[in-house]
């Protein structure tokens, strides 16, 4: 059961990326982020009102105060990456998140790298090489340099790094409350926080989206809501590492959608690269 829920999480995440790019990119990344954030708010807030509240410490609120600005920054970068660059050279970089987590643990906490962890990082880096393989005519290292010339690629790499930080705080938030309560509370109020922030600083407004492209808005909101619900449900049934490993199949789904529906170039090389990166994530999650 958990496997299919995790697979559904990956599918809905990739679908949300595709819907955001196809329907909403002309409205700008702040409005794309707003649509993405508000969906789970409307979906999960009723559950929060019904779910029993555990005892909450001040550490819980401090964790949210740290998480929400980081999540907002990550979402803005995420949506801008989808807006300006092909799916096949953006979403695969999310596979770097577990690699960043391992390297951070090594640098800050002195944790030892396991052989599986080292191999996993190597596969992720090697896979990223194939995303820009067409640049190899400019030199053996040109595919790596292309990552930082392609705006969407380096933005998504930044998102992966931010997620490696937020994942630590998310664990703290869950420890300070209860898993389901945290998920319902966190995603409900994340949408509200982003809504106020994006309105105040970027002038984001859902009304033009609802008037001009209601189909796109609701598809993005629904897919993100479904992804969050499946994510929480799967986590309740399986070890976190296994669930996250399956969830990262969204990287492959994203490249497939980019090649089949958006007709993006270098499809086979990028699909192979994404497959390498996902295999690296599996190694890190299960053995690292």
Buried (B, 14 or more C-beta within 10 A) or exposed (E): EBEEBBBBBBBBBBBBBBBBBBBBBEBBBBBBBBBBBBBBBEBBBEBBEEBEEEEBEEEBEBBBEBBBEBBBBBBBBBBBBBBBBBBBBBBBBBBBBBBBBBBBBEEEEEEEBBEBBBBBBBBBBBBBBBBBBBBBEEEEEBBBEBBEEBBBBBBBBBBBBBBBBBBBBBEBBBBBBBBBBBBBBBBBBBBBBBBEBBBEEBEBBBEEBEEEBEEBBBBBBBBBBBBBBBBBBBBEEBEBBBBBBBBBBBBBBBBBBBBEEBEBEBBEBBBBBBBBBBBBBBBBBEEB
